Amino acid sequence: QTPDFEQLEKLHSEKLTIDLDEDQAGKTDLSHLRMTEGKVYVESQRVQEDRKLSDVKLYCSEISYDRVADVILAEGPGKIEMVNNEDSQTEDSDSENPMNRPAVAMVDNFTTIHWDMGKQSIIADGDQDAMKLAYYPILEGQIQKQIFVYSMQLELSYLPDTSEIKKVFTDKSIIYEEWNSDMTKRLHYIV
């Protein structure tokens, strides 16, 4: 709970393994969490009164969280979705960056994800023929275009305390496709 929003976290799996260790004060505290078996997912929502500001969902076959390093490791095949329903969520937002406007972004068919929450970065690895970043900018509730980037590795960075994507990067080869809103006309195709 913050003055600006309420954050809700949901964890789901059929098996949950928790490691407990003593902290520096000698108190027992969670150090590691592992989720396996069945439908495995994590969801984080930010809600302000009756408005959903953002929603991040990670679906995969296994999730491991290291609390000390503040890192999530996910084994696929899987998908991570980031939904940003608000223009510029913080003062750090770059209003000129089109990624900071309402949009849906997802990395689909990854084999592994390394999500460093301290560095606000997500690194997804997979097969270039299967793994893709999909990005759908939204204006007045309507998808404006559909963008797809296929690569073996994608690194996304986001602004602290938001689901706003700051940058997408890869040093691997890519295929880039851009379509109109209803996928009837391909606007760009770059290899």
N, C-alpha and C positions, 0 to 999 in steps of 0.2 A: 504494500500500500504506500503510495506517494501522494503528495498534494495534487499532482497532475493526472495520475492514472492509477489503476489497480492492475497488477500483473498476476495472471493465473497460470500455473504450471500443471500440466497433466503428464503422467508417466504411465505407460501401459506395456505389460508383457505377462506371460504365464509364469515366468520364473524371475525372481529378483534376488540378487546376492549383494549383501552390504558388508563392507569391511569397516570395522571400528578400530580406531587407534586413540592413544592419549595425545591431547594437545600439549602445548608448552606449560599450561597451568595444571596439567595432570588430570584434566577432565576427559572423559570418553567422548569422542566425536567421530562423525562419519568421515572416512578418508577416501573410500572408493565404492562405486555403485556399478553393478553390471545387470543388464536386462537381456534375457534370452527367451526363446521359445514362444510360439504363437505369434500373434499380431503385435509386433514391437514398434512403439512410437513414442515420441516426446512432442508435446505441444506447448507453446508459450504464447499467451494472448495478452495484449494491453487494451484495457477497456476504460473509457472515460464516461461516467454516467451510463447512458444507454448506447453509446457509440463504441464500436470496436476499432481502435486505432491501428492495430497491427496484429498479425497472426503468423507465427512461424511453426511449421510442422516438419518433423523428421521421421520418416518411415524406413525401416530396414530390418535385417535379420538379427542384429545384435548391437547393443549400445553399451559403451563403457564410459563412465565418468570419473575422472581423477580430480577430486575436490582440491587437493593441494596445488596442482598445476593449473586447475580451472580449464581442463581440456576434455572434450567429448570425442571419442573415437567411435565411428559407426561402420559396421560391415554390411555390405549390400548383398544382393542388389537392393537399391533403395532410391528414395527421392526425398529432397528437402524443398519445401515451399516457403516463400516469404511473401506475405501480403501486406502492403503498406496502403492504408486507406486515407492518409492525410498528406497534404502538402507540407514540406519542411517541418519536421517534428521538433527540432531543437535549434538553438542559436548557431550551432556548428554547421547546420545544413547549408549547402551551396544551392541557392535558388536557381542558378543557371544550369545545374546538372539535371538533365531530364530524368535521371534515375531517382531523384528525390521527390518526384510527384507520385500521386497514387498509381500503383502498379502491382502486378503479380510477377514474381520471378521464381523459377524453380530449376534445380539441377536434378535431372531424371536419369535413372539407370547407372548410378555410380557404383563402384565396387568398394571403395573406402572413402570416408570423410574424416578429416582432422579439423575439429572446430575448436580454435583457441579463443576462448571468451575474453581473456585478458587483452589479447591483441586485436580483437574484433575481426578475426579472419576465419574463413572456411576454405579448406583445400579439398577438392574432390578429385579423385582419380578413377579412371575407368577405361573402357574401350572406345576409341574415337568413332567407330561405326554405331555405337549404342548410346554413349553418354552425351547428353546435351543440356545446355542452358537454354531455357525458354524464358522470354521476357515480354510481358504484355503491358504497355503503358495504358492508363485509363484516364479518360477525360469525361466528366459529367456522367459517370457510371457506365461508359461505353469503352470497349477495347478499341484503341486507335490503330494498332498494327500488331503483328506477331513476329518476333525476332527469335531466331534459333542459332546457337553457336555449338558446333560439335568439336570436341577436342579430347585428348587423352588426360588432360589435367586442366582444371579451372580453379583459380583462386579468387574468392570474393572477399572484399573488405567492406565493412559497414560502420556507420557512425555509432559511437557509444550510446547505449540506452535507447536505441531505435531499431527498426528493421529497414532503414534506408541504406541502400547499396551505395557505397562510396566509389568503388572501383572493381572492375573485373579484369583479371590478368591471366595470361598463360604465355609460356615460352615454348610451347609445343605447337605443331601445325593445327590450323583450324579450318572449318568450313562455316561460312556465315550466310544465313538466309534471312531475308526480310520480306514479309508478306503484308498485304492489306488486311484490314480487320476481319474479313470473313474468309480469308484464305483462297480467294478466287483469282488473285493476281500476285505473282512474285515480283517484288520491287527491286531486290538486289540479291545477287548470289556471288560470293567471293570464296575462292579456295586459296 
